[in-house]
Amino acid sequence: MVKVVITYDRIRAEEKALQRACEELGVEASLVDIKDAFIDITKGEVNPEVLKGDVVIQRCVGHYRSLYLTAMIESTGLLVINPFQTTLICGDKLLTTLTLRRAGIPTPKTLIAFTREGALRALEEVGYPAILKPVVGSWGRLVSLIKDVETAKVVIEHRELMYPLYQVFYVQEFVKKPDRDIRCFVVGDEAIAAIYRYAVPGEWRSNTALGGKAVKMEISDELRELSIKAAKAVGAYAVGVDCLESERGLLVHELNSVTEFRNAAPATGVDIAKKIVECAISLAKK
């Protein structure tokens, strides 16, 4: 029997759904709160009482905890969904954009700067309004809509007083789009479900973590092709692909390697957790 380990640092609806899916599919599953675990990296051994299984579904919320945990687990020979390289790229917007560009996938116009002067010039080049994002972050946090140069100076000044990572200025064009964006879920080689995420009144960001509403959408050929291509570009087994509708067609702007689906599953009627576990079982048997 295949044994699935689900690692987490915060138990959420998604992790519970994955555990139920394992039970329904007749595979042994264990949920592991990684905050209580340790791995001896000098021996390349996992604490045997913590991670015993054939495949690990990595669900830690914290980016660095997720990234380094994946690296350590992979070093012991265990298969992880998603792999280290996928987690590294998807967790960093700059690396994501570079990877998508190399794969020929359309993205919003993006500029990178490392100083106040460079960031102001980049914003001028993109044109106001523009978006300023941290290269690492989720749930729409610290993503700023910059409407003019005075606002830009204030936001940049705040970033200069933060951790050095936030002084990498990721400047992106403000895409003219409907009051929504798209998330398409890719598991294995299949685009299994997609949703529109509608922003709440008065909020320009459509993240469901900020109250955005998930509504089922049909997967067009364009969305299917782009999403699968993006997932393959980052080497993902299970990923959420975020797209914007623009005058130039769909633009891929982010990928989520520990994607949330608590709102998408009931909205689409697709058992996303089950699809992920089925993928894990298939990979473990290879």
C-alpha positions as CSV (number, residue, x, y, z in Angstrom):
1,M,0.0,0.0,0.0
2,V,1.2,3.5,-0.9
3,K,1.9,5.7,2.2
4,V,1.4,9.4,1.8
5,V,2.8,12.0,4.2
6,I,1.2,15.4,4.3
7,T,3.5,18.0,5.9
8,Y,2.1,21.3,7.2
9,D,2.8,24.2,9.5
10,R,-0.9,25.3,9.7
11,I,-3.7,22.9,9.5
12,R,-6.3,24.2,7.0
13,A,-9.3,23.0,5.0
14,E,-7.0,21.9,2.2
15,E,-4.9,19.6,4.4
16,K,-8.0,18.0,5.9
17,A,-9.4,17.5,2.4
18,L,-6.2,15.8,1.3
19,Q,-6.4,13.5,4.3
20,R,-10.0,12.6,3.5
21,A,-9.1,11.9,-0.1
22,C,-6.4,9.5,1.0
23,E,-8.9,7.6,3.1
24,E,-11.4,7.5,0.3
25,L,-8.7,6.2,-2.1
26,G,-7.6,3.5,0.4
27,V,-4.1,4.8,1.0
28,E,-2.4,5.2,4.3
29,A,-1.9,8.9,5.2
30,S,-0.2,10.7,8.0
31,L,-0.4,14.5,8.7
32,V,2.8,15.8,10.1
33,D,3.1,19.2,11.9
34,I,6.6,20.0,10.7
35,K,7.2,22.5,13.5
36,D,7.8,19.5,15.8
37,A,10.1,17.6,13.3
38,F,13.8,17.6,12.7
39,I,16.0,16.3,10.0
40,D,19.7,15.5,10.6
41,I,21.2,16.9,7.4
42,T,24.7,15.6,8.2
43,K,23.4,12.1,8.0
44,G,20.7,12.7,5.4
45,E,18.1,10.9,7.6
46,V,14.6,12.0,8.5
47,N,13.5,11.5,12.1
48,P,11.9,8.0,11.5
49,E,8.9,8.8,13.7
50,V,8.0,11.8,11.6
51,L,8.3,11.1,7.9
52,K,7.6,7.5,7.0
53,G,6.1,7.1,3.6
54,D,6.5,6.8,-0.2
55,V,5.6,10.3,-1.2
56,V,5.3,13.6,0.6
57,I,2.7,16.3,-0.2
58,Q,4.3,19.4,1.1
59,R,1.8,22.0,2.4
60,C,3.7,24.4,4.6
61,V,2.5,28.0,4.3
62,G,5.7,29.7,5.1
63,H,7.8,30.1,1.9
64,Y,11.2,29.5,3.4
65,R,10.0,26.7,5.7
66,S,8.4,25.1,2.6
67,L,11.5,25.6,0.5
68,Y,14.1,24.3,2.9
69,L,12.0,21.4,4.1
70,T,11.5,20.3,0.5
71,A,15.2,20.4,-0.1
72,M,16.0,18.4,3.0
73,I,13.3,15.7,2.3
74,E,14.4,15.4,-1.3
75,S,18.0,14.9,0.0
76,T,16.8,11.7,1.8
77,G,15.5,10.3,-1.5
78,L,11.8,10.8,-0.9
79,L,9.6,12.2,-3.7
80,V,8.0,15.6,-2.8
81,I,5.0,17.3,-4.4
82,N,6.1,19.8,-5.4
83,P,9.9,19.5,-6.0
84,F,12.5,21.9,-4.6
85,Q,13.1,23.6,-7.9
86,T,9.4,24.2,-8.4
87,T,9.0,25.6,-4.9
88,L,12.0,27.9,-5.4
89,I,10.7,29.3,-8.7
90,C,7.0,29.6,-7.7
91,G,7.9,31.3,-4.4
92,D,9.8,34.1,-6.1
93,K,8.0,36.3,-8.5
94,L,11.3,37.4,-10.2
95,L,12.3,33.8,-10.9
96,T,8.8,33.0,-12.0
97,T,8.8,35.8,-14.6
98,L,12.2,34.7,-15.9
99,T,11.1,31.1,-16.2
100,L,7.8,32.0,-18.0
101,R,9.7,34.3,-20.4
102,R,12.1,31.5,-21.3
103,A,9.2,29.2,-21.9
104,G,7.6,31.7,-24.3
105,I,4.6,32.3,-22.0
106,P,3.1,35.8,-22.1
107,T,3.4,37.9,-18.9
108,P,2.7,41.5,-17.9
109,K,5.5,43.9,-18.6
110,T,7.9,43.7,-15.6
111,L,11.0,45.7,-14.6
112,I,13.4,45.1,-11.7
113,A,15.3,47.7,-9.8
114,F,17.5,47.7,-6.7
115,T,17.5,51.3,-5.6
116,R,15.0,54.1,-5.0
117,E,16.3,55.9,-8.1
118,G,16.1,52.8,-10.2
119,A,12.6,52.0,-9.0
120,L,11.3,55.5,-9.8
121,R,12.7,55.2,-13.3
122,A,11.2,51.8,-13.7
123,L,7.8,53.1,-12.6
124,E,8.1,56.0,-15.0
125,E,9.0,53.5,-17.8
126,V,6.0,51.3,-17.1
127,G,3.7,54.3,-16.6
128,Y,1.2,55.1,-13.8
129,P,-0.8,53.5,-12.4
130,A,1.7,50.6,-11.8
131,I,2.1,47.7,-9.5
132,L,4.9,47.3,-7.0
133,K,5.2,43.8,-5.5
134,P,7.6,42.0,-3.1
135,V,9.5,39.2,-5.0
136,V,8.5,36.9,-2.2
137,G,5.0,37.0,-0.6
138,S,1.5,35.7,-0.9
139,W,-2.2,36.6,-0.3
140,G,-1.7,40.0,-1.9
141,R,0.3,41.3,1.1
142,L,2.6,44.3,0.4
143,V,1.3,44.5,-3.2
144,S,0.8,48.2,-3.9
145,L,-1.1,50.0,-6.6
146,I,1.1,53.1,-7.3
147,K,-1.0,55.9,-8.9
148,D,1.6,58.7,-9.0
149,V,5.2,59.6,-8.2
150,E,4.5,61.0,-4.8
151,T,2.8,57.7,-3.7
152,A,5.8,55.8,-5.2
153,K,8.3,57.8,-3.1
154,V,6.4,57.0,0.1
155,V,6.0,53.3,-0.6
156,I,9.6,52.9,-1.7
157,E,10.8,54.8,1.4
158,H,8.9,52.2,3.6
159,R,10.5,49.3,1.6
160,E,14.0,50.7,2.1
161,L,13.5,50.3,5.9
162,M,12.4,46.7,5.6
163,Y,14.4,43.5,5.2
164,P,16.8,43.7,2.2
165,L,14.7,41.3,0.2
166,Y,12.0,44.0,0.0
167,Q,14.5,46.3,-1.6
168,V,14.4,44.3,-4.8
169,F,11.7,46.4,-6.5
170,Y,9.5,44.3,-8.7
171,V,7.6,46.8,-10.9
172,Q,4.8,45.6,-13.1
173,E,2.4,47.2,-15.5
174,F,-1.2,47.7,-14.3
175,V,-3.1,45.5,-16.8
176,K,-6.5,46.8,-17.9
177,K,-8.8,43.9,-17.1
178,P,-12.2,43.1,-15.7
179,D,-12.7,43.2,-11.9
180,R,-11.4,39.7,-11.7
181,D,-8.5,37.4,-12.4
182,I,-8.2,33.7,-13.2
183,R,-6.8,30.7,-11.3
184,C,-6.4,27.5,-13.2
185,F,-5.4,24.3,-11.3
186,V,-3.0,21.9,-13.1
187,V,-2.4,18.5,-11.7
188,G,-0.1,16.2,-13.6
189,D,-0.6,16.9,-17.2
190,E,-4.2,18.1,-16.9
191,A,-5.9,21.4,-16.3
192,I,-8.6,20.1,-13.9
193,A,-10.5,23.2,-12.9
194,A,-10.5,27.0,-13.1
195,I,-12.2,29.9,-11.4
196,Y,-12.7,33.6,-11.8
197,R,-11.7,35.5,-8.6
198,Y,-13.8,38.6,-8.3
199,A,-12.5,41.4,-6.1
200,V,-14.8,42.7,-3.3
201,P,-16.1,46.2,-3.8
202,G,-13.5,48.8,-3.1
203,E,-10.6,46.3,-3.5
204,W,-8.5,46.1,-6.6
205,R,-6.8,42.9,-5.6
206,S,-8.9,39.7,-6.2
207,N,-7.2,37.3,-3.8
208,T,-9.6,35.1,-2.0
209,A,-7.6,35.7,1.1
210,L,-8.7,39.3,0.8
211,G,-12.4,38.3,0.3
212,G,-12.3,37.7,-3.4
213,K,-15.2,35.5,-4.6
214,A,-14.5,32.2,-6.5
215,V,-16.8,31.5,-9.5
216,K,-16.5,28.5,-11.8
217,M,-15.3,29.2,-15.3
218,E,-15.0,27.0,-18.3
219,I,-11.5,26.2,-19.3
220,S,-10.8,27.6,-22.8
221,D,-8.2,26.1,-25.1
222,E,-6.0,29.2,-24.6
223,L,-6.2,28.9,-20.8
224,R,-5.6,25.1,-20.9
225,E,-2.6,25.4,-23.1
226,L,-1.0,28.3,-21.2
227,S,-1.6,26.7,-17.8
228,I,-0.2,23.3,-18.7
229,K,2.8,25.0,-20.4
230,A,3.5,27.1,-17.3
231,A,3.2,24.1,-15.0
232,K,5.7,22.2,-17.1
233,A,8.0,25.2,-17.3
234,V,8.4,25.1,-13.5
235,G,8.4,21.3,-13.2
236,A,5.2,21.2,-11.0
237,Y,3.1,18.2,-10.2
238,A,0.2,20.3,-8.8
239,V,0.0,24.0,-9.1
240,G,-2.3,27.0,-9.3
241,V,-1.7,29.2,-12.4
242,D,-2.8,32.8,-12.0
243,C,-3.7,34.7,-15.2
244,L,-5.0,38.1,-16.2
245,E,-7.3,38.9,-19.1
246,S,-5.8,41.7,-21.2
247,E,-6.1,43.3,-24.6
248,R,-3.2,41.1,-25.6
249,G,-4.9,37.9,-24.5
250,L,-4.2,35.9,-21.3
251,L,-1.1,36.9,-19.3
252,V,0.3,34.5,-16.7
253,H,1.6,36.5,-13.7
254,E,2.1,34.0,-10.8
255,L,2.2,30.3,-10.0
256,N,1.3,28.8,-6.6
257,S,3.1,25.6,-5.7
258,V,1.2,25.2,-2.4
259,T,-2.0,26.3,-3.9
260,E,-5.2,26.8,-1.9
261,F,-8.4,25.4,-3.1
262,R,-10.9,25.5,-0.3
263,N,-13.1,28.0,-2.3
264,A,-12.4,26.6,-5.7
265,A,-13.4,23.0,-5.0
266,P,-17.0,23.8,-4.1
267,A,-17.3,26.4,-6.8
268,T,-16.2,24.1,-9.6
269,G,-17.5,20.8,-8.2
270,V,-14.0,19.3,-8.8
271,D,-12.4,17.3,-6.0
272,I,-9.1,18.9,-6.3
273,A,-7.7,17.2,-3.2
274,K,-8.5,13.8,-4.7
275,K,-6.8,14.7,-7.9
276,I,-3.7,15.7,-6.1
277,V,-3.6,12.5,-4.1
278,E,-4.2,10.4,-7.2
279,C,-1.2,12.1,-8.7
280,A,0.9,11.3,-5.6
281,I,-0.1,7.7,-5.8
282,S,0.7,7.5,-9.5
283,L,4.2,9.0,-8.9
284,A,4.9,6.8,-5.9
285,K,4.2,3.7,-8.0
286,K,6.6,4.6,-10.8
